[in-house]
Amino acid sequence: MTEETPGFDEKPDVPSGATPDDAEPKAAPDKGAAPAGDVNADAGLVAQLDQVRTALGERTADLQRLQAEYQNYRRRVERDRIAVKEIAIANLLTELLPVLDDIGRAREHGELVGGFKSVAESLEIVAAKMGLQQFGKEGEPFDPTIHEALMHSYAPDVTETTCVAILQPGYRIGERTIRPARVAVAEPQPGAQTVKAEGAEENTEAKAADDKENGGPEEG
């Protein structure tokens, strides 16, 4: 009588009510496949990030525009401040011009002496520090933009309209003229240019005739 070896032909115990498939181990889920909920969440985050970037760009543009407007405002205020200062100085110095004219006449007549001379020179120094410049000299060409002709005459020794006398000096502040120089002008004598041209032509013809008689101009 042979003995049967237990364990080879016997089937594992299966709980009552369970199917044979339940006894087999279940396969592990695929880790590479992402759940649908995660994909939707990522798309929502991307959309929110785009909105934040758009809002940041708009706020940055607004800030840059405000900064540019502020810089323009500062430049405009500074320009207006300088213009107001220049106008105020010009108005003050314009009121002082008659006093400076009196000082100039006193100097010409030798009356600028003593304490009056010291005060006058101090006033001129202060006016110069404030930007006041005097202009107008005898012999300079007449310029209607800076000269005012009060007297007119003809002179044979001038070739263009020339200031022959300064009746009142002109004054400017920088490039701004606050009073033109009042002058006496002289123009060339009528017909002088014609006579001069005719004389030059005669001299040329005479020289040409001399050269012809002498056999032409000498060679160097």
Rosetta silent file (secondary structure, phi, psi, omega in degrees, C-alpha in Angstrom):
SEQUENCE: MTEETPGFDEKPDVPSGATPDDAEPKAAPDKGAAPAGDVNADAGLVAQLDQVRTALGERTADLQRLQAEYQNYRRRVERDRIAVKEIAIANLLTELLPVLDDIGRAREHGELVGGFKSVAESLEIVAAKMGLQQFGKEGEPFDPTIHEALMHSYAPDVTETTCVAILQPGYRIGERTIRPARVAVAEPQPGAQTVKAEGAEENTEAKAADDKENGGPEEG
SCORE:     score description
SCORE:     0.000 S_00000001
   1 L     0.000  122.526 -177.333    0.000    0.000    0.000 S_00000001
   2 L   -92.715  151.390  178.844    1.541    3.215   -1.134 S_00000001
   3 L  -100.693  135.976  179.055    1.334    6.483    0.658 S_00000001
   4 L   -84.966  134.804  179.430    0.296    9.653   -1.296 S_00000001
   5 L   -80.977  118.974 -177.865    2.498   12.689   -0.873 S_00000001
   6 L   -73.071  152.760  171.860    0.338   15.563    0.214 S_00000001
   7 L   104.845  -19.757 -176.510    0.589   19.048   -1.378 S_00000001
   8 L   -88.873  -40.533 -177.432    1.091   18.324   -5.069 S_00000001
   9 L   -97.192   -4.847 -176.482   -2.438   17.525   -6.120 S_00000001
  10 L   -85.836  140.634  177.374   -4.201   19.672   -3.652 S_00000001
  11 L   -90.985  148.975  179.149   -5.554   23.067   -4.741 S_00000001
  12 L   -63.433  149.273  178.949   -5.165   26.135   -2.576 S_00000001
  13 L   -65.879  132.362  178.338   -8.046   26.963   -0.389 S_00000001
  14 L  -114.211  129.920 -179.884  -10.422   29.467   -1.906 S_00000001
  15 L   -58.809  148.224  179.813  -12.725   31.426    0.356 S_00000001
  16 L   -64.293  137.853  179.490  -16.306   30.525    0.027 S_00000001
  17 L    88.077   -6.575 -178.719  -18.230   32.744   -2.368 S_00000001
  18 L   -96.842  146.565  177.389  -15.105   33.867   -4.248 S_00000001
  19 L   -83.993  160.808  179.056  -14.529   33.103   -7.903 S_00000001
  20 H   -59.673  -32.007 -179.594  -11.335   31.562   -9.092 S_00000001
  21 H   -63.564  -28.657 -178.326  -10.274   34.857  -10.696 S_00000001
  22 H   -69.208  -21.565 -178.888  -10.201   36.496   -7.270 S_00000001
  23 H   -75.672  -21.192 -179.082   -7.485   34.202   -6.151 S_00000001
  24 L   -82.234  143.645  178.302   -5.109   35.514   -8.852 S_00000001
  25 L   -66.832  142.248  179.224   -3.087   38.697   -8.069 S_00000001
  26 L   -79.536  144.616  179.323   -4.269   41.872   -9.814 S_00000001
  27 L   -71.483  144.392  179.125   -1.957   43.588  -12.254 S_00000001
  28 L   -68.350  143.106  179.452   -0.363   46.897  -11.121 S_00000001
  29 L   -66.219  152.792  178.836   -1.850   50.035  -12.734 S_00000001
  30 L   -71.793  119.163 -178.008    0.086   51.744  -15.532 S_00000001
  31 L   -76.577  -18.425 -177.162    2.100   54.563  -14.000 S_00000001
  32 L   -76.811  -21.697 -177.797    2.625   56.384  -17.315 S_00000001
  33 L   -86.304  122.302 -179.768   -1.011   57.304  -17.866 S_00000001
  34 L   -87.424  141.872  177.426   -2.012   60.545  -16.061 S_00000001
  35 L   -62.209  152.053 -179.637   -5.482   60.872  -14.649 S_00000001
  36 H   -63.384  -31.336  179.981   -7.838   63.204  -16.525 S_00000001
  37 H   -64.776  -36.985  179.253   -8.210   65.398  -13.447 S_00000001
  38 H   -67.439  -38.673  178.975   -4.468   66.245  -13.426 S_00000001
  39 H   -62.755  -44.029  178.900   -4.518   67.301  -17.108 S_00000001
  40 H   -64.567  -37.303  178.956   -7.395   69.691  -16.507 S_00000001
  41 H   -65.901  -41.208  178.353   -5.630   71.163  -13.467 S_00000001
  42 H   -63.276  -41.458  178.835   -2.440   71.806  -15.502 S_00000001
  43 H   -63.159  -38.812  177.595   -4.434   73.543  -18.253 S_00000001
  44 H   -65.073  -39.523  178.547   -6.103   75.753  -15.660 S_00000001
  45 H   -65.382  -40.260  178.066   -2.729   76.734  -14.173 S_00000001
  46 H   -62.556  -42.029  179.181   -1.358   77.634  -17.618 S_00000001
  47 H   -63.997  -42.218  177.833   -4.384   79.820  -18.313 S_00000001
  48 H   -64.178  -39.427  178.813   -4.003   81.576  -14.966 S_00000001
  49 H   -63.682  -39.994  177.253   -0.287   82.135  -15.622 S_00000001
  50 H   -63.009  -41.193  178.464   -1.080   83.717  -19.009 S_00000001
  51 H   -63.443  -41.452  179.580   -3.589   86.042  -17.362 S_00000001
  52 H   -65.178  -41.083  178.318   -1.042   87.065  -14.729 S_00000001
  53 H   -63.493  -42.231  178.383    1.584   87.755  -17.388 S_00000001
  54 H   -62.166  -45.659  179.225   -0.865   89.843  -19.401 S_00000001
  55 H   -63.425  -38.958  178.673   -1.860   91.867  -16.326 S_00000001
  56 H   -64.346  -41.861  177.276    1.817   92.361  -15.408 S_00000001
  57 H   -61.922  -41.432  179.208    2.607   93.636  -18.919 S_00000001
  58 H   -65.342  -43.113  179.080   -0.291   96.108  -18.774 S_00000001
  59 H   -65.463  -37.158  177.956    0.748   97.395  -15.337 S_00000001
  60 H   -64.768  -42.563  177.990    4.362   97.746  -16.520 S_00000001
  61 H   -63.434  -40.441  177.573    3.262   99.749  -19.567 S_00000001
  62 H   -62.453  -41.706  179.919    1.121  101.984  -17.348 S_00000001
  63 H   -65.418  -41.962  177.966    4.068  102.579  -15.028 S_00000001
  64 H   -64.331  -38.806  178.882    6.392  103.434  -17.908 S_00000001
  65 H   -66.147  -41.943  177.758    3.833  105.853  -19.351 S_00000001
  66 H   -64.376  -38.898  179.020    3.393  107.575  -15.983 S_00000001
  67 H   -65.112  -41.549  178.152    7.150  107.847  -15.563 S_00000001
  68 H   -63.852  -41.831  178.112    7.527  109.430  -19.027 S_00000001
  69 H   -63.860  -37.627  179.012    4.737  111.904  -18.277 S_00000001
  70 H   -67.042  -40.960  178.070    6.382  112.809  -14.986 S_00000001
  71 H   -63.981  -41.191  176.551    9.750  113.380  -16.667 S_00000001
  72 H   -63.013  -39.318  178.363    8.076  115.618  -19.286 S_00000001
  73 H   -63.315  -43.644  179.358    6.318  117.510  -16.504 S_00000001
  74 H   -62.377  -44.445  178.419    9.595  118.067  -14.666 S_00000001
  75 H   -63.436  -40.319  179.991   11.318  119.354  -17.817 S_00000001
  76 H   -65.738  -40.957  178.061    8.386  121.653  -18.583 S_00000001
  77 H   -64.889  -41.941  179.355    8.379  123.056  -15.046 S_00000001
  78 H   -64.918  -40.871  178.535   12.148  123.615  -15.152 S_00000001
  79 H   -64.652  -41.737  178.435   11.890  125.320  -18.542 S_00000001
  80 H   -66.698  -36.481  179.529    9.081  127.566  -17.315 S_00000001
  81 H   -64.488  -42.359  179.044   11.033  128.390  -14.160 S_00000001
  82 H   -66.370  -40.780  179.980   14.075  129.452  -16.189 S_00000001
  83 H   -63.856  -43.009  178.638   11.913  131.496  -18.571 S_00000001
  84 H   -63.280  -39.753  178.931   10.186  133.307  -15.677 S_00000001
  85 H   -63.868  -44.517  179.636   13.570  134.025  -14.094 S_00000001
  86 H   -63.665  -39.659  179.462   14.957  135.428  -17.362 S_00000001
  87 H   -65.696  -41.967  179.726   11.887  137.617  -17.868 S_00000001
  88 H   -63.090  -43.076  179.035   12.122  138.960  -14.314 S_00000001
  89 H   -65.904  -42.164  179.678   15.832  139.767  -14.734 S_00000001
  90 H   -62.446  -41.090  178.768   15.219  141.370  -18.133 S_00000001
  91 H   -64.301  -40.906  179.488   12.441  143.565  -16.710 S_00000001
  92 H   -65.108  -47.529 -177.696   14.655  144.675  -13.824 S_00000001
  93 H   -68.293  -30.903  176.908   17.645  145.465  -16.031 S_00000001
  94 H   -62.299  -38.232  177.412   15.433  147.284  -18.537 S_00000001
  95 H   -68.127  -24.245 -179.365   14.404  149.663  -15.763 S_00000001
  96 H   -87.679   -8.979 -176.582   18.095  150.244  -14.965 S_00000001
  97 H   -59.627  -42.222  176.312   19.102  151.123  -18.539 S_00000001
  98 H   -59.643  -36.219  177.865   18.460  154.908  -18.133 S_00000001
  99 H   -65.934  -42.058  177.986   20.706  154.872  -15.044 S_00000001
 100 H   -65.698  -34.780  175.626   23.429  153.092  -17.007 S_00000001
 101 H   -63.637  -42.217  178.165   23.038  155.653  -19.804 S_00000001
 102 H   -63.266  -38.761  177.947   23.559  158.468  -17.272 S_00000001
 103 H   -63.942  -42.131  178.864   26.650  156.712  -15.960 S_00000001
 104 H   -63.455  -42.681  178.864   28.014  156.406  -19.490 S_00000001
 105 H   -65.719  -39.307  177.737   27.453  160.099  -20.263 S_00000001
 106 H   -64.017  -36.461  178.109   29.054  161.099  -16.968 S_00000001
 107 H   -66.833  -41.067  179.619   32.089  158.967  -17.831 S_00000001
 108 H   -63.402  -34.058 -178.553   32.383  160.580  -21.275 S_00000001
 109 L   -92.829    6.107  177.845   32.352  164.089  -19.729 S_00000001
 110 L    73.047   21.157 -178.208   34.809  163.200  -16.989 S_00000001
 111 L   -97.630    1.767 -178.508   32.221  163.609  -14.234 S_00000001
 112 L   -89.758   85.065 -175.487   32.480  160.038  -12.934 S_00000001
 113 L  -135.313  165.187  173.391   34.682  160.732   -9.894 S_00000001
 114 H    64.543 -145.233 -178.659   34.766  160.125   -6.153 S_00000001
 115 H   -65.456  -32.007  178.491   32.072  158.099   -4.445 S_00000001
 116 H   -61.803  -37.437  178.985   29.780  158.368   -7.460 S_00000001
 117 H   -64.670  -42.788 -179.694   32.381  156.500   -9.534 S_00000001
 118 H   -63.535  -43.560  179.656   32.582  153.668   -6.982 S_00000001
 119 H   -65.844  -41.586 -179.001   28.803  153.279   -6.836 S_00000001
 120 H   -63.452  -43.786 -179.930   28.493  153.415  -10.620 S_00000001
 121 H   -66.461  -37.173  177.322   31.144  150.756  -11.141 S_00000001
 122 H   -63.404  -41.337  178.806   29.529  148.515   -8.515 S_00000001
 123 H   -63.945  -41.171  179.385   26.184  148.833  -10.293 S_00000001
 124 H   -65.784  -37.511  178.897   27.764  147.937  -13.643 S_00000001
 125 H   -65.413  -42.993  179.598   29.469  144.895  -12.109 S_00000001
 126 H   -63.925  -42.406  179.219   26.198  143.644  -10.618 S_00000001
 127 H   -62.613  -38.836  178.766   24.396  144.136  -13.949 S_00000001
 128 H   -67.086  -38.206  177.911   27.137  142.199  -15.745 S_00000001
 129 H   -64.646  -28.686  178.326   26.868  139.329  -13.246 S_00000001
 130 L   -81.741    1.741  174.568   23.158  139.156  -13.994 S_00000001
 131 L   102.073    5.089 -178.490   24.004  138.584  -17.678 S_00000001
 132 E   -75.888  129.496  179.855   23.700  142.112  -19.095 S_00000001
 133 E  -125.562  135.541  178.694   26.006  142.690  -22.088 S_00000001
 134 E   -96.628  143.351  177.703   26.622  145.977  -23.859 S_00000001
 135 E  -145.895  164.358 -178.416   27.146  146.113  -27.620 S_00000001
 136 L   114.994  111.779  179.541   27.527  148.654  -30.399 S_00000001
 137 L  -135.083  149.275  177.327   30.791  150.068  -31.762 S_00000001
 138 L   -67.544  140.070  177.202   31.640  152.690  -34.325 S_00000001
 139 L    94.383   -9.559  179.370   32.719  151.316  -37.675 S_00000001
 140 L   -83.289  150.614 -179.978   30.787  148.058  -37.524 S_00000001
 141 E   -60.473  146.574  179.633   28.352  147.205  -40.346 S_00000001
 142 L   -74.109  129.768  178.626   24.761  148.235  -39.756 S_00000001
 143 L  -125.459  110.761 -176.173   22.520  145.314  -38.761 S_00000001
 144 L   -63.887  -15.143  179.208   18.810  146.174  -38.538 S_00000001
 145 L   -78.774  -21.998 -179.497   18.223  143.288  -36.128 S_00000001
 146 L  -126.890   -6.878 -179.547   20.424  144.840  -33.418 S_00000001
 147 E  -117.539  147.474  173.948   20.799  148.470  -34.542 S_00000001
 148 E  -123.218  113.583 -176.168   18.288  151.306  -34.699 S_00000001
 149 E   -81.366  118.567  177.184   19.302  154.064  -37.113 S_00000001
 150 E  -103.090  -20.347  179.460   18.433  157.538  -35.790 S_00000001
 151 E  -137.229  148.262 -176.774   20.627  159.536  -38.202 S_00000001
 152 E  -137.524  140.015  178.506   21.579  158.938  -41.812 S_00000001
 153 E  -155.073  175.505  176.182   24.268  160.394  -44.049 S_00000001
 154 E  -114.924  147.659  179.559   26.554  159.609  -46.988 S_00000001
 155 E  -144.498  138.170 -177.839   30.296  159.197  -46.809 S_00000001
 156 L   -76.286  -15.070 -173.623   32.858  158.618  -49.569 S_00000001
 157 L   -99.687   13.188  177.500   35.077  156.402  -47.379 S_00000001
 158 L  -117.750  147.483 -179.301   32.570  153.602  -46.667 S_00000001
 159 L  -106.952   -8.019  177.223   31.710  150.686  -48.922 S_00000001
 160 L  -150.827  170.300  178.969   28.554  149.579  -47.088 S_00000001
 161 L   -63.337  119.543 -169.955   26.026  150.954  -44.624 S_00000001
 162 E  -128.795  144.955  174.010   28.153  151.550  -41.525 S_00000001
 163 E   -78.865  112.926 -177.591   27.568  152.714  -37.952 S_00000001
 164 E  -100.475  -12.985  177.802   29.601  155.918  -37.714 S_00000001
 165 E  -154.346  139.711  177.792   28.383  157.020  -34.267 S_00000001
 166 E  -103.015  107.197 -179.341   26.836  155.242  -31.265 S_00000001
 167 E   -79.489  -38.482  174.535   24.163  157.480  -29.790 S_00000001
 168 E  -145.416  128.400  179.709   23.042  154.909  -27.213 S_00000001
 169 L   -67.536  154.950  175.499   24.648  151.509  -26.664 S_00000001
 170 E   -93.149  161.741 -179.700   22.569  148.398  -27.041 S_00000001
 171 E  -136.274  144.820  177.136   22.082  145.754  -24.371 S_00000001
 172 E  -141.090  157.916  172.018   21.360  142.039  -24.490 S_00000001
 173 E  -122.705  108.152 -173.727   20.951  139.135  -22.080 S_00000001
 174 L    65.100 -122.486  177.540   22.347  136.013  -23.672 S_00000001
 175 L   -96.269    1.786 -175.997   20.841  135.894  -27.152 S_00000001
 176 E   -98.278  121.048  177.956   17.927  138.153  -26.228 S_00000001
 177 E   -86.053  120.972  179.169   18.223  141.835  -27.176 S_00000001
 178 E   -98.153  -16.295  170.738   16.480  144.033  -24.635 S_00000001
 179 E  -157.947  126.814  178.168   17.427  147.293  -26.397 S_00000001
 180 L   -71.858  157.239  176.028   18.960  147.815  -29.840 S_00000001
 181 E   -74.971  128.612  179.739   21.949  150.099  -30.237 S_00000001
 182 E   -94.480  120.022 -166.918   20.821  153.527  -31.436 S_00000001
 183 E  -134.031  165.726  168.122   23.274  154.708  -34.041 S_00000001
 184 E  -106.192  131.049 -175.284   24.031  157.174  -36.819 S_00000001
 185 E  -115.157  155.878  176.359   24.720  155.419  -40.108 S_00000001
 186 E  -132.010  137.977  177.553   26.497  156.422  -43.295 S_00000001
 187 E  -110.028  161.137  176.889   26.063  154.931  -46.732 S_00000001
 188 E   -59.357  147.547  179.729   28.428  155.070  -49.706 S_00000001
 189 L   -61.141  133.346  179.868   28.205  158.289  -51.743 S_00000001
 190 L   -57.138  131.384 -179.200   25.700  157.876  -54.607 S_00000001
 191 L    86.164   -9.282 -177.844   27.624  157.152  -57.844 S_00000001
 192 H   -65.956  -39.545 -179.950   30.857  156.390  -56.009 S_00000001
 193 H   -66.037  -37.499  179.434   30.675  152.720  -56.880 S_00000001
 194 H   -66.060  -46.021  178.864   30.035  153.532  -60.537 S_00000001
 195 H   -61.535  -41.484 -179.831   32.980  155.950  -60.702 S_00000001
 196 H   -64.203  -40.200  179.420   35.191  153.438  -58.944 S_00000001
 197 H   -66.480  -41.648  178.980   34.177  150.695  -61.386 S_00000001
 198 H   -64.064  -40.375  178.331   34.809  152.946  -64.384 S_00000001
 199 H   -63.928  -39.566  178.770   38.229  153.897  -63.019 S_00000001
 200 H   -65.980  -37.352  178.897   39.150  150.284  -62.511 S_00000001
 201 H   -66.787  -41.162  178.358   38.063  149.483  -66.073 S_00000001
 202 H   -63.472  -42.000  178.697   40.152  152.348  -67.483 S_00000001
 203 H   -61.986  -38.448  179.216   43.200  151.176  -65.540 S_00000001
 204 H   -65.594  -43.818  179.673   42.729  147.674  -66.921 S_00000001
 205 H   -65.149  -40.025  179.522   42.469  148.934  -70.495 S_00000001
 206 H   -65.014  -40.257  178.916   45.535  151.153  -70.056 S_00000001
 207 H   -65.010  -40.139  178.872   47.556  148.265  -68.684 S_00000001
 208 H   -64.083  -39.384  178.848   46.482  146.046  -71.583 S_00000001
 209 H   -65.813  -40.686  178.358   47.554  148.754  -74.088 S_00000001
 210 H   -63.746  -40.436  179.264   50.957  149.122  -72.415 S_00000001
 211 H   -64.441  -37.397 -179.441   51.489  145.381  -72.523 S_00000001
 212 H   -67.788  -41.435  179.521   50.614  145.320  -76.206 S_00000001
 213 H   -66.543  -34.114 -178.020   53.063  148.116  -77.036 S_00000001
 214 L   -87.554    6.728  177.713   55.858  146.422  -75.080 S_00000001
 215 L    88.969   21.115  178.750   55.300  143.118  -76.818 S_00000001
 216 L    98.033  168.549 -179.415   53.088  141.536  -74.204 S_00000001
 217 L   -66.933  146.096  179.060   53.570  140.925  -70.522 S_00000001
 218 L   -66.108  141.272  176.944   57.003  139.903  -69.351 S_00000001
 219 L   -83.023  139.614  179.977   57.535  136.228  -68.698 S_00000001
 220 L   -75.934    0.000    0.000   58.538  135.304  -65.168 S_00000001
